[in-house]
């Protein structure tokens, strides 16, 4: 009986084990799928697949579109209709502020009504342009409410509360489509896959309600104040319902104004299905999927493709682009002014907990630009100004305006104004990057070009709307002029190539649009109405090519003639005499002796009392070790150095920093990556007695019996000795390239500065040598620097050399001997370690065949060192993988290149 029960228990345990294992495997599968989805290429592929599917469904309708007819339809819209469509569009965007008033009341945020509306407008218009998922709005609200000193304890739950409710209104409208209240049968029958999309979005509403009423949501978001009240749940869904209803009303109103009449329920239903397709595509603003589905639905009503496309263009312009431009203006002004309760420190951040879908999407990593939204918005306003000028030049002018302009100005003046508008458009596109990077000269040139562009927009065809917009942008730049402080920024071949490709694509688009629209516009004009300016406006290829070439030539001249002497002063200080005087005061560390190699520049902060030794790689200044100087001055010294580097768009990175200085970097907003550990032997306790050190005693006894000689030669060294060392070094290198920066290399002037340890055989032949590196810290620390040996040296040669060096250093009164680092040692082994650190640990443990990191640590363990961690400290804006590549490039750079 007992055995039967035992067998039954075993079977039960096996079944439970199998069930648990299957659950874990499914969980791993989910994690794998999420990891795959977080790959940017996969995230980009999914929207493209949706848009490709929609394109296949609607390619027939797309082929019926004639751009010339669309331009004619757009040009023929009366001004009163334009104002009415714009008005209802702005009202619909304003309705979206109910989200912010909802969280303002629910979380009792102490923010004024007008300020809440301003924050809502900025966040919602950016969210409309960047994506439906609400992530851009969440990031922006974090920054905006932080400016009003909303505590993180309130802000984080409020953002998490808001994120999932934004599509509940569309989900409710999806149920209207399923139940037949919103008739979209023809569209769903023609494209059956849309039915699955509608059902998917519709089912989100019950899921959302269950989530809001769950105990878990009450604990994490409601801060333990109980489940979300039904009134709040209804208000949440109502706020989203208002947003989508007003957006649909806007679409229907624009369709009615453009088409003469449009059945409300049918057009509104088409909008709902198109919006669902846009949501599922996850493309920014639903671009592509929404437009193609709406086009398919409108053409089913017997509307021509050209007229339907004109409706979509107006809807995109009035509901998305113009409100977003207003949002850019508000954002530029909002972030150009101090916060409501004192100026913010640039390094402060609010780390809000992320929802699951935010983690899947990768937020906030993909929205890092939001950390400096003000200048980002200014840059995008300038970019929009350039594109607006090009768009205006590429499309035909209004006929009555051309007639007025021809009466006031001569045709050559209009032609010159047209060409200069194109040139200024390209220049503004190129300078927009400099505006985002806060470059002072970019601000000056952009301001002049905006004023010139306003004048030429007026004289080329009486385009006072474009002129007014350019003047508004110029005024905002002038208000924000104090934000442009940088002297220059580094130019990389990659960024230059990217901007060249971008402007070339813009030039091709300008050529195609201008050629096609003018031809189609003239073809569809009534007979006899062809102004002289339109007839002579056909040579757009020369205008596009000329604008592109001359803009790049002008920009190249500006860059070539920009002042460089200040940047050279920052990077050129290599005063070795001053360095020697400074180190003689005892401010050195284990890396200080490498500063005499001459490949690093010096920056003296705090009136020369703090020293930063660095080398430049791309747009980074990499400081070797901690800054040197009194501890009480280091924090201000770091700030001073960072500000000086920031004038030229450079970031400051600290390489191989010690644990004692980590609080300084943390206060500066730096992140950390563990590089490995350094072996420090306490000389007071060093001894080779005991059973653990038997192998070292045997090595020492063997080499002494066989007549090997260890000796220390003080500087200055003879030429004969240096030549002997060079031959040994070349044999050891065997044609390999010397490393640099944090590693010493064979340099005769450098070797003349410190003692050399020599190991000779019984016949006097040199077997190995090592150079010493004093710590310049009051005779506390000495390090081994450059080590070279013959290939045919007997086993234990370097062990004996190290033993002799340790005994020599102990006899000289040093407290600690630095054996050097063990790269990646003890990296990524803790729970919760960074992904990059876990990868580094894998390299440490499995990469012995190539690198031998683990073997290096085991070798140094035999001397009983104390292991002290070393870190990489880098600004949050710097991407760690790219920084790693830059550091590899820096260390691998030929030593003489850094001088």
C-alpha positions in Angstrom: 0.0 0.0 0.0 2.8 2.3 1.0 4.6 1.6 -2.3 1.5 2.2 -4.3 1.0 5.6 -2.6 4.6 6.4 -3.2 4.3 5.5 -6.9 1.2 7.6 -7.1 2.9 10.6 -5.4 5.8 10.2 -7.9 3.5 10.2 -10.8 1.7 13.3 -9.4 5.0 15.0 -8.9 6.0 14.2 -12.5 2.8 15.5 -13.8 3.1 18.8 -11.8 6.7 19.1 -12.9 5.6 18.7 -16.6 2.9 21.3 -16.2 5.2 23.7 -14.5 7.9 23.1 -17.2 5.4 23.7 -20.0 4.2 26.9 -18.4 7.8 28.1 -18.0 8.5 27.1 -21.6 5.5 29.1 -22.7 6.7 32.0 -20.6 10.1 31.8 -22.2 8.4 31.7 -25.6 6.5 34.9 -24.8 9.7 36.5 -23.6 11.4 35.4 -26.8 8.6 36.9 -29.0 8.7 40.1 -27.1 12.5 40.3 -27.5 12.2 39.6 -31.2 9.5 42.3 -31.4 11.7 44.9 -29.6 14.2 44.6 -32.5 13.8 47.9 -34.4 13.9 46.1 -37.8 11.0 43.9 -36.7 9.0 46.9 -35.4 9.5 48.7 -38.7 8.6 45.6 -40.7 5.2 45.1 -39.2 3.8 48.6 -40.2 5.3 48.0 -43.7 3.5 44.7 -44.0 0.2 46.2 -43.0 0.6 49.1 -45.5 1.7 46.7 -48.2 -1.4 44.6 -47.6 -3.6 47.7 -47.8 -1.8 48.8 -51.0 -2.5 45.5 -52.7 -6.1 46.0 -51.8 -6.3 49.5 -53.2 -3.8 49.7 -56.0 -6.6 50.1 -58.6 -7.9 53.3 -56.8 -4.4 54.6 -56.4 -3.7 54.4 -60.2 -6.8 56.6 -60.8 -5.2 59.5 -58.8 -4.0 62.5 -60.8 -1.9 64.9 -58.8 -2.7 67.9 -61.1 -6.5 67.4 -60.4 -5.8 67.2 -56.7 -3.8 70.5 -56.8 -6.6 72.1 -58.8 -9.2 71.0 -56.3 -7.2 72.2 -53.3 -6.5 75.6 -55.0 -10.2 76.1 -55.7 -11.4 75.8 -52.1 -13.0 79.1 -51.0 -11.5 80.9 -48.1 -14.6 80.7 -45.9 -14.6 76.9 -46.3 -11.0 76.7 -45.4 -11.6 78.7 -42.2 -14.5 76.5 -41.3 -12.6 73.3 -41.8 -9.6 74.6 -39.9 -11.8 75.8 -37.1 -13.5 72.4 -36.5 -10.1 70.7 -36.8 -8.6 72.9 -34.1 -11.7 72.3 -32.0 -11.4 68.5 -32.3 -7.7 68.7 -31.2 -8.8 70.9 -28.3 -11.3 68.3 -27.2 -8.4 65.9 -26.6 -7.5 68.0 -23.5 -10.2 66.1 -21.6 -7.5 63.4 -21.0 -5.4 65.9 -19.0 -8.3 67.4 -17.1 -9.3 63.8 -16.2 -5.9 62.9 -14.7 -5.8 66.4 -13.2 -8.9 65.7 -11.2 -8.3 62.0 -10.5 -4.8 62.5 -9.2 -5.4 66.0 -7.7 -2.6 67.6 -9.7 -2.0 71.2 -8.6 -1.9 72.8 -12.1 -3.9 75.7 -13.5 -6.6 75.1 -16.2 -4.9 77.1 -18.8 -1.5 75.5 -18.2 -3.2 72.1 -18.4 -4.7 72.9 -21.7 -1.3 74.1 -23.0 0.4 70.9 -21.9 -2.5 68.8 -23.4 -2.1 70.6 -26.8 1.6 69.9 -27.0 1.4 66.3 -25.9 -1.6 65.4 -28.1 -0.4 67.1 -31.3 3.0 65.4 -30.9 1.2 62.1 -30.2 -0.9 62.5 -33.3 2.1 63.0 -35.5 4.5 60.4 -34.0 2.1 57.6 -33.2 -1.4 56.5 -32.1 -0.1 54.3 -29.3 0.1 57.2 -26.8 3.8 56.8 -26.1 5.0 60.1 -27.3 2.3 61.8 -25.4 3.3 59.9 -22.2 6.9 61.0 -22.5 5.9 64.6 -23.2 3.5 64.8 -20.3 6.3 63.5 -18.0 8.5 66.4 -19.0 5.7 69.0 -19.0 4.2 68.1 -15.6 7.6 67.9 -14.1 8.1 71.5 -15.0 5.1 72.3 -12.8 6.8 70.4 -9.9 4.4 67.5 -9.9 5.9 64.9 -7.6 7.1 61.7 -9.2 4.8 59.8 -6.8 1.8 61.4 -8.6 3.3 61.8 -12.0 4.3 58.2 -12.7 0.8 56.7 -11.8 -0.9 59.4 -13.8 1.0 58.6 -16.9 0.5 54.9 -16.5 -3.2 55.5 -15.9 -3.5 57.6 -19.1 -1.6 55.4 -21.5 -4.0 52.5 -22.0 -7.3 54.5 -22.2 -6.6 56.5 -25.4 -8.1 53.9 -27.8 -11.1 52.8 -25.6 -13.3 55.3 -27.5 -12.3 53.8 -30.8 -13.0 50.3 -29.3 -16.5 51.5 -28.4 -17.0 52.7 -31.9 -15.8 49.4 -33.1 -18.7 47.8 -31.3 -20.9 50.2 -33.2 -19.5 48.9 -36.4 -20.0 45.2 -35.4 -23.6 45.8 -34.3 -24.5 47.7 -37.5 -25.1 51.1 -35.9 -22.2 52.3 -38.0 -22.8 50.8 -41.5 -19.5 49.8 -43.0 -20.7 46.5 -44.5 -19.6 47.2 -48.0 -16.1 48.1 -46.9 -15.8 45.0 -44.7 -17.2 42.7 -47.3 -14.8 43.9 -49.9 -11.8 43.6 -47.6 -12.6 40.8 -45.1 -9.4 41.1 -43.1 -10.7 44.4 -41.8 -13.4 42.5 -39.9 -10.7 40.8 -37.8 -9.1 44.2 -37.2 -12.4 45.7 -36.0 -13.1 42.7 -33.7 -9.6 43.0 -32.2 -10.0 46.6 -31.3 -13.5 46.1 -30.1 -12.4 43.5 -27.6 -9.9 45.9 -26.1 -12.8 47.8 -24.3 -13.8 44.9 -22.0 -10.2 44.2 -21.3 -9.6 47.8 -20.3 -12.6 47.9 -18.0 -11.5 44.7 -16.2 -8.0 46.1 -15.9 -9.2 49.3 -14.4 -11.4 47.5 -11.8 -8.6 45.0 -10.9 -7.0 44.8 -7.5 -3.5 44.9 -9.2 -4.3 48.2 -10.9 -5.6 49.6 -7.6 -2.4 48.7 -5.9 0.1 49.9 -8.5 -1.7 52.9 -10.1 -4.3 54.1 -7.5 -1.6 54.0 -4.8 -3.6 51.7 -2.6 -6.8 53.9 -2.5 -9.0 51.1 -3.7 -10.3 50.0 -7.1 -11.0 52.6 -9.8 -14.5 54.0 -9.3 -17.0 53.2 -12.0 -17.5 57.0 -12.5 -13.8 57.3 -13.3 -13.9 54.3 -15.7 -16.9 55.8 -17.5 -15.2 59.2 -17.6 -12.0 57.6 -19.1 -13.9 55.9 -21.8 -15.9 59.0 -22.4 -12.8 61.2 -22.8 -11.5 58.8 -25.5 -15.0 58.5 -27.1 -15.1 62.3 -27.4 -11.7 62.4 -29.1 -12.6 59.8 -31.7 -16.1 61.2 -32.3 -14.8 64.7 -32.9 -12.0 63.4 -35.2 -14.7 61.5 -37.2 -16.9 64.6 -37.3 -13.9 66.6 -38.6 -13.3 64.0 -41.4 -17.0 64.1 -42.3 -17.2 67.9 -42.3 -14.1 68.2 -44.5 -15.5 65.5 -46.9 -18.8 67.5 -47.1 -17.0 70.8 -47.8 -14.8 69.2 -50.5 -17.4 67.0 -52.1 -20.5 69.1 -51.8 -22.4 66.5 -49.7 -21.5 63.3 -47.8 -23.8 61.0 -45.9 -22.8 61.3 -42.2 -23.2 57.8 -40.9 -21.5 56.2 -43.9 -18.5 58.6 -44.0 -18.2 58.4 -40.2 -18.2 54.5 -40.4 -15.5 54.7 -43.1 -13.4 56.9 -40.8 -13.8 54.4 -37.8 -12.6 51.4 -39.9 -9.7 53.4 -41.4 -8.7 54.6 -37.9 -8.6 51.0 -36.7 -6.4 50.0 -39.6 -4.1 52.9 -38.7 -3.9 51.8 -35.1 -3.0 48.3 -36.0 -0.3 49.4 -38.5 1.5 51.2 -35.6 2.9 53.6 -38.2 3.4 57.3 -37.0 0.0 58.9 -37.2 -1.4 55.8 -38.9 0.1 57.2 -42.1 -0.5 54.9 -45.1 -3.0 52.4 -43.7 -5.5 55.0 -42.6 -5.3 56.9 -45.8 -5.6 54.0 -48.1 -8.6 52.4 -46.2 -10.3 55.8 -46.2 -9.6 56.2 -49.9 -11.1 52.7 -50.6 -14.2 53.5 -48.6 -14.8 56.9 -50.2 -14.4 55.5 -53.7 -17.1 52.8 -52.9 -19.5 55.7 -52.5 -18.9 56.7 -56.2 -16.4 59.5 -55.3 -13.5 59.9 -57.8 -10.1 59.0 -56.4 -8.8 62.5 -57.0 -11.6 64.1 -55.0 -11.2 61.5 -52.2 -7.4 62.1 -52.0 -8.0 65.9 -51.8 -10.2 65.2 -48.7 -7.4 63.2 -47.1 -4.8 65.8 -47.9 -7.0 68.5 -46.2 -7.7 66.3 -43.3 -4.0 65.5 -42.7 -3.1 69.2 -43.1 -5.8 70.6 -40.8 -6.1 67.9 -38.1 -2.4 66.8 -37.9 0.1 69.2 -39.4 -1.2 72.7 -38.5 -2.0 71.7 -34.9 1.4 70.1 -34.6 3.1 73.2 -35.9 1.2 75.1 -33.2 2.3 72.5 -30.7 5.9 73.0 -31.9 5.5 76.8 -31.3 4.1 76.2 -27.8 6.8 73.6 -27.0 9.6 75.9 -28.2 8.2 78.7 -26.0 7.4 76.4 -23.0 10.9 74.8 -22.8 12.5 78.1 -23.6 11.2 79.6 -20.4 12.1 78.6 -16.8 9.9 76.2 -14.8 7.1 77.5 -12.7 8.9 76.8 -9.4 12.5 77.6 -10.1 14.8 76.6 -12.9 15.3 73.0 -13.5 18.6 71.3 -13.3 19.5 69.8 -16.7 20.5 66.5 -15.2 17.2 65.9 -13.3 15.1 63.1 -14.5 11.8 61.4 -13.6 12.0 57.6 -14.0 8.4 56.6 -14.3 7.5 52.9 -14.1 6.7 51.6 -17.6 3.6 49.6 -18.7 4.1 46.3 -20.4 3.3 47.8 -23.9 5.7 50.6 -23.2 8.5 48.1 -22.5 7.6 46.1 -25.6 7.7 49.2 -27.7 11.0 50.3 -26.3 9.9 53.6 -24.7 11.5 55.8 -23.5 14.7 54.8 -25.4 13.3 55.7 -28.8 12.1 59.1 -27.6 15.3 60.3 -26.0 14.9 63.6 -28.0 12.1 64.5 -25.6 14.8 65.3 -22.9 15.6 68.5 -24.8 12.3 69.2 -26.5 12.6 73.0 -26.8 15.5 73.1 -29.2 14.3 70.0 -30.9 11.0 71.8 -31.6 12.8 74.8 -32.8 14.8 72.7 -35.2 11.7 71.0 -36.5 10.1 74.5 -37.0 13.0 75.5 -39.1 12.9 72.2 -41.0 9.2 72.8 -41.6 9.9 76.3 -42.8 12.4 75.0 -45.4 10.0 72.3 -46.6 7.1 74.9 -46.7 9.2 77.1 -49.0 10.0 74.2 -51.3 6.4 73.0 -51.4 5.2 76.5 -52.1 7.7 76.9 -55.0 6.8 73.4 -56.4 3.0 74.0 -56.6 1.2 76.5 -58.8 0.2 79.8 -57.3 -3.4 81.1 -57.1 -4.3 82.7 -60.3 -5.6 85.9 -58.8 -2.5 86.3 -56.7 -0.3 85.8 -59.8 -2.2 88.5 -61.6 -1.8 91.0 -58.7 1.9 90.2 -58.4 2.5 90.6 -62.1 0.9 94.0 -61.9 3.1 95.1 -59.0 6.4 93.4 -60.0 8.2 92.4 -63.2 8.4 88.8 -64.3 12.3 88.7 -63.7 11.8 89.7 -60.1 9.2 87.0 -59.6 11.5 84.4 -61.2 14.5 85.5 -59.1 12.3 85.4 -55.9 11.2 81.9 -56.9 14.8 80.6 -57.3 15.9 82.3 -54.1 13.0 80.7 -52.2 14.2 77.3 -53.3 17.7 78.0 -52.3 16.6 79.3 -48.9 14.4 76.3 -48.4 17.4 73.9 -48.9 19.5 76.1 -46.6 16.9 76.0 -43.8 16.7 72.2 -44.1 20.4 71.9 -43.6 20.6 74.5 -40.8 17.7 72.9 -38.9 20.2 70.4 -37.5 22.4 73.2 -36.2 19.4 74.7 -34.5 18.6 71.5 -32.7 22.3 71.4 -31.6 22.2 75.0 -30.2 24.9 76.3 -32.5 25.1 80.1 -32.4 26.1 80.7 -36.0 23.3 78.4 -37.2 20.9 80.7 -35.2 22.3 83.9 -36.9 22.2 82.4 -40.4 18.7 80.9 -39.9 17.3 84.2 -38.6 18.6 86.0 -41.7 17.3 83.3 -44.1 13.9 83.3 -42.5 13.5 87.0 -43.0 14.8 86.7 -46.6 12.5 83.7 -47.2 9.5 85.8 -46.0 10.3 88.6 -48.4 10.8 86.2 -51.4 7.7 84.2 -50.6 5.7 87.5 -50.8 7.4 88.7 -54.1 7.2 85.3 -55.9 3.4 85.0 -55.8 1.9 87.1 -53.0 2.2 84.1 -50.6 1.5 86.0 -47.4 0.6 82.8 -45.4 4.1 81.4 -45.9 5.7 84.7 -45.2 3.7 85.1 -42.0 4.7 81.6 -40.8 8.4 82.3 -41.5 8.2 85.5 -39.6 6.6 83.8 -36.6 9.4 81.2 -36.6 12.0 84.0 -36.8 10.3 85.7 -33.8 10.4 82.4 -31.7 14.0 82.0 -32.5 14.7 85.5 -31.4 12.8 84.9 -28.1 14.9 81.8 -27.6 18.2 83.3 -28.7 19.9 82.8 -25.3 19.7 79.0 -25.9 22.1 79.1 -28.8 25.5 79.1 -27.1 27.7 76.5 -28.9 30.6 77.7 -31.0 30.5 74.6 -33.2 29.7 70.9 -33.3 31.7 68.0 -34.7 30.9 66.8 -38.2 31.1 63.2 -39.0 31.2 61.6 -42.4 28.1 59.5 -41.5 25.9 62.5 -40.6 27.2 64.5 -43.5 26.3 61.6 -45.9 22.9 61.2 -44.3 22.0 64.9 -44.7 23.3 64.8 -48.3 21.0 61.9 -49.1 18.1 63.6 -47.3 18.5 66.8 -49.2 19.0 65.0 -52.5 15.8 63.1 -51.9 14.0 66.4 -51.1 15.4 67.8 -54.4 14.2 64.8 -56.4 10.8 65.1 -54.7 10.7 68.8 -55.5 11.5 68.1 -59.1 8.8 65.4 -59.4 6.1 67.4 -57.6 6.8 70.6 -59.5 7.0 69.0 -62.9 3.9 66.9 -62.4 1.7 69.4 -60.7 2.3 72.3 -63.1 1.8 70.0 -66.1 -1.5 68.7 -64.7 -2.6 72.0 -63.4 -2.2 73.7 -66.8 -3.8 70.8 -68.5 -7.0 71.1 -66.4 -7.3 74.9 -66.6 -10.0 76.3 -68.8 -8.9 77.3 -72.4 -7.1 80.6 -72.6 -6.2 80.9 -68.9 -2.5 80.3 -68.8 -0.5 83.1 -67.2 2.9 83.9 -68.5 4.5 82.9 -65.2 3.0 79.4 -65.3 4.1 78.9 -68.9 7.7 79.8 -68.1 7.8 77.8 -64.9 8.7 74.4 -66.5 12.5 74.3 -66.0 12.3 72.9 -62.5 15.2 70.5 -62.9 17.7 73.4 -63.0 16.0 75.0 -60.0 16.2 71.8 -57.9 19.8 71.1 -58.8 20.9 74.7 -58.4 19.2 74.9 -55.0 20.8 71.7 -53.8 24.3 72.5 -55.0 24.4 76.1 -53.9 23.0 75.4 -50.5 25.8 72.8 -49.9 28.4 75.2 -51.2 27.3 77.9 -48.9 27.1 75.6 -46.0 30.6 74.3 -46.7 31.9 77.9 -46.8 30.3 78.6 -43.5 31.8 75.5 -41.9 35.2 76.1 -43.4 35.4 79.7 -42.3 34.0 79.1 -38.7 36.4 80.1 -35.9 38.5 77.1 -34.8 41.1 78.7 -32.4 38.9 78.2 -29.3 38.4 74.5 -30.0 42.1 74.1 -30.7 42.9 75.8 -27.3 40.6 73.3 -25.6 42.2 70.3 -27.2 45.8 71.4 -27.6 47.2 71.8 -24.1 50.1 69.2 -23.5 52.3 71.2 -21.2 54.5 68.5 -19.7 56.3 70.9 -17.4 53.1 72.1 -15.8 52.0 68.4 -15.5 55.2 67.5 -13.7 54.8 70.4 -11.2 51.2 69.4 -10.6 52.0 65.8 -10.0 54.9 66.7 -7.7 52.3 68.0 -5.2 50.9 64.4 -4.8 47.7 64.6 -6.8 48.5 61.5 -9.0 47.0 58.0 -9.3 48.0 54.7 -10.9 47.3 56.1 -14.4 49.0 59.4 -14.0 52.4 58.3 -15.4 50.8 57.5 -18.8 50.0 61.2 -19.2 53.7 61.7 -20.1 53.2 59.6 -23.3 52.0 62.7 -25.1 48.9 61.3 -26.7 46.5 63.1 -24.3 45.4 66.7 -23.9 45.0 68.5 -20.6 42.2 70.7 -19.4 42.9 72.7 -16.2 39.8 73.5 -14.2 39.1 75.4 -11.0 41.9 77.9 -11.7 44.4 75.1 -12.5 43.8 73.1 -9.4 42.0 70.2 -11.1 43.4 68.3 -14.1 41.5 66.3 -16.8 43.7 64.2 -19.1 41.7 63.1 -22.2 41.9 62.1 -25.8 39.2 62.8 -28.4 37.4 60.2 -30.5 34.6 61.4 -32.7 32.4 63.6 -30.6 33.6 62.4 -27.3 36.4 63.5 -24.9 37.5 60.4 -23.0 39.2 61.2 -19.7 41.7 58.6 -18.5 40.9 57.8 -14.9 39.5 60.2 -12.4 40.1 63.9 -12.5 43.2 64.9 -10.4 43.1 67.4 -7.7 41.5 68.2 -4.3 38.3 66.1 -3.7 36.3 69.2 -2.7 36.9 70.8 -6.1 36.3 67.8 -8.4 32.5 68.2 -8.7 32.7 71.8 -9.8 35.7 70.9 -12.0 33.7 68.2 -13.8 30.9 70.7 -14.4 33.3 73.3 -15.7 35.0 70.8 -18.1 31.6 69.5 -19.4 30.4 73.0 -20.1 33.6 73.8 -22.0 33.2 70.6 -24.0 29.5 71.3 -24.6 30.4 74.6 -26.4 31.6 72.4 -29.2 29.0 69.7 -29.0 31.4 67.2 -27.3 30.5 64.7 -24.6 32.8 63.9 -21.6 33.4 60.3 -20.8 35.5 58.9 -17.9 37.4 55.7 -18.5 38.7 53.4 -15.7 37.3 55.4 -12.8 37.5 54.2 -9.2 34.7 53.4 -6.7 35.6 56.3 -4.4 34.6 58.8 -7.1 31.4 57.2 -8.2 29.2 59.6 -6.1 30.6 62.5 -8.1 29.7 61.1 -11.4 26.3 60.0 -10.1 25.6 63.6 -9.0 26.5 64.7 -12.6 23.9 62.3 -14.0 26.3 59.7 -15.4 25.6 56.1 -16.0 28.1 53.3 -15.2 29.5 50.1 -16.8 31.9 47.9 -15.0 35.1 47.4 -17.0 36.7 44.9 -14.7 38.9 44.8 -11.7 42.4 46.0 -10.9 44.9 43.8 -8.9 46.5 45.8 -6.0 48.9 43.9 -3.8 49.2 45.3 -0.2 52.9 45.2 0.3 52.9 45.3 4.1 51.2 41.9 4.1 53.0 40.4 1.1 55.0 37.2 1.7 55.7 34.0 -0.1 55.7 31.9 3.0 53.1 29.3 3.6 51.8 26.3 1.7 49.7 28.5 -0.7 52.8 30.2 -2.0 54.9 27.1 -2.4 54.9 27.3 -6.2 56.2 30.9 -6.1 59.0 29.9 -3.7 60.0 27.1 -6.0 60.1 29.5 -9.0 62.3 32.0 -7.0 64.6 29.3 -5.8 65.1 27.8 -9.2 65.9 31.1 -10.9 68.3 32.1 -8.2 70.1 28.7 -8.3 70.4 29.0 -12.1 72.1 32.4 -11.9 69.3 34.7 -13.3 69.9 38.3 -12.3 67.2 40.9 -11.5 68.3 44.6 -11.5 66.6 48.0 -11.4 68.1 50.8 -13.4 67.2 54.4 -12.6 66.6 57.0 -15.2 68.4 58.3 -17.2 69.1 55.1 -19.2 72.0 54.6 -21.7 71.4 54.5 -25.4 72.9 51.0 -25.5 70.3 49.7 -23.0 67.4 51.4 -24.8 68.5 49.8 -28.1 68.7 46.4 -26.4 65.2 46.9 -25.1 63.9 48.0 -28.5 65.2 44.7 -30.1 63.5 42.7 -27.4 60.2 44.7 -27.8 60.2 44.2 -31.6 60.6 40.5 -31.2 57.8 40.4 -28.6 55.5 42.4 -30.9 56.2 40.1 -33.9 54.8 42.7 -36.3 51.7 43.5 -34.2 50.6 47.1 -33.9 51.2 48.9 -30.5 48.1 49.8 -28.6 47.6 53.2 -27.0 45.6 55.5 -24.8 45.3 53.4 -21.6 48.2 51.1 -22.5 51.9 52.1 -22.5 54.0 51.6 -25.6 57.6 51.5 -26.5 58.8 55.2 -26.5 62.3 56.0 -25.6 61.5 59.5 -24.1 58.7 57.9 -22.0 61.0 55.1 -20.8 63.6 57.7 -19.7 61.1 59.0 -17.0 61.0 56.0 -14.6 63.0 53.1 -13.4 63.3 49.9 -15.5 63.3 46.4 -14.1 65.6 44.0 -16.1 65.9 40.2 -15.9 69.0 38.7 -17.4 70.2 35.2 -17.7 73.4 33.8 -16.2 75.2 34.8 -19.4 74.0 38.4 -19.1 71.5 38.1 -22.0 68.4 40.2 -21.5 65.3 38.0 -21.1 62.6 40.4 -20.0 62.0 43.9 -18.8 59.3 46.0 -17.3 59.0 49.7 -16.8 57.7 51.2 -13.6 55.0 53.8 -13.3 55.0 55.8 -10.1 51.7 56.8 -8.6 52.7 60.4 -7.8 50.7 60.0 -4.5 53.4 60.4 -1.9 55.2 57.1 -2.4 52.1 55.1 -1.8 51.6 53.2 -5.0 53.8 52.0 -7.9 52.5 50.1 -11.0 54.1 47.9 -13.6 53.7 49.5 -17.0 55.3 48.2 -20.2 56.3 44.5 -20.0 58.1 42.6 -22.8 60.0 39.3 -22.9 61.7 36.9 -25.3 59.6 34.1 -26.7 62.0 31.4 -25.6 62.2 32.4 -22.0 61.8 29.5 -19.5 58.6 28.8 -17.6 58.1 31.1 -14.6 60.1 34.0 -16.0 57.4 36.6 -15.5 56.5 35.0 -12.1 60.1 35.6 -11.0 60.2 39.1 -12.4 56.9 40.0 -10.5 58.3 38.5 -7.3 61.4 40.6 -7.5 59.4 43.7 -8.3 57.2 43.2 -5.3 60.1 42.7 -3.0 61.8 45.8 -4.5 58.7 48.0 -4.1 58.3 46.8 -0.4 61.9 47.6 0.3 61.5 51.1 -1.2 58.6 51.8 1.2 55.6 51.7 -1.2 52.3 50.7 0.4 50.7 49.0 -2.7 51.8 47.5 -6.0 49.5 47.6 -9.0 49.7 44.5 -11.1 47.3 45.9 -13.7 43.7 45.1 -14.6 41.7 42.0 -15.3 39.3 43.2 -18.0 35.6 42.2 -17.6 36.4 40.4 -14.3 33.3 40.0 -12.0 31.1 41.8 -14.6 27.5 40.9 -15.0 27.3 38.2 -12.4 24.8 39.8 -10.2 21.0 39.6 -10.4 19.6 42.5 -12.3 22.9 43.3 -14.2 22.7 45.3 -17.4 22.2 43.3 -20.6 25.6 44.6 -21.9 27.3 43.5 -18.6 25.8 40.0 -19.0 27.2 39.9 -22.5 30.6 41.0 -21.2 30.5 38.2 -18.6 29.9 35.7 -21.4 32.9 37.1 -23.2 35.0 36.8 -20.0 34.0 33.2 -19.4 33.8 31.8 -22.9 36.2 34.0 -24.8 39.4 32.6 -23.5 40.4 31.3 -26.9 40.6 34.8 -28.3 41.1 37.1 -25.3 42.3 35.1 -22.3 40.6 37.4 -19.8 39.8 34.7 -17.2 43.3 33.2 -17.5 44.8 36.7 -16.9 42.8 37.0 -13.6 43.9 33.5 -12.5 47.5 34.3 -13.2 47.4 37.5 -11.1 45.5 35.7 -8.3 48.7 33.8 -7.3 50.2 37.1 -5.9 47.2 37.4 -3.5 46.0 40.9 -4.6 43.0 42.9 -3.5 40.7 43.4 -6.4 39.3 46.9 -6.9 36.6 47.5 -9.5 37.1 50.0 -12.4 34.2 51.6 -14.2 33.2 53.5 -17.3 31.2 56.6 -16.5 29.2 58.1 -19.4 26.4 60.6 -19.9 22.9 59.2 -20.3 22.6 60.7 -23.8 25.5 58.5 -25.0 24.7 55.1 -26.4 26.8 52.4 -24.8 27.3 50.1 -27.8 28.5 53.1 -29.9 30.7 54.3 -27.1 32.2 50.8 -26.8 33.2 51.0 -30.5 34.7 54.4 -30.0 36.8 53.2 -27.1 38.0 50.2 -29.1 39.0 52.6 -31.9 40.7 54.9 -29.3 42.8 52.1 -27.7 43.6 50.6 -31.1 44.7 53.9 -32.6 48.4 54.1 -33.4 50.0 55.9 -30.5 51.6 58.6 -32.7 48.2 59.6 -34.1 47.0 60.9 -30.8 49.9 63.3 -30.4 
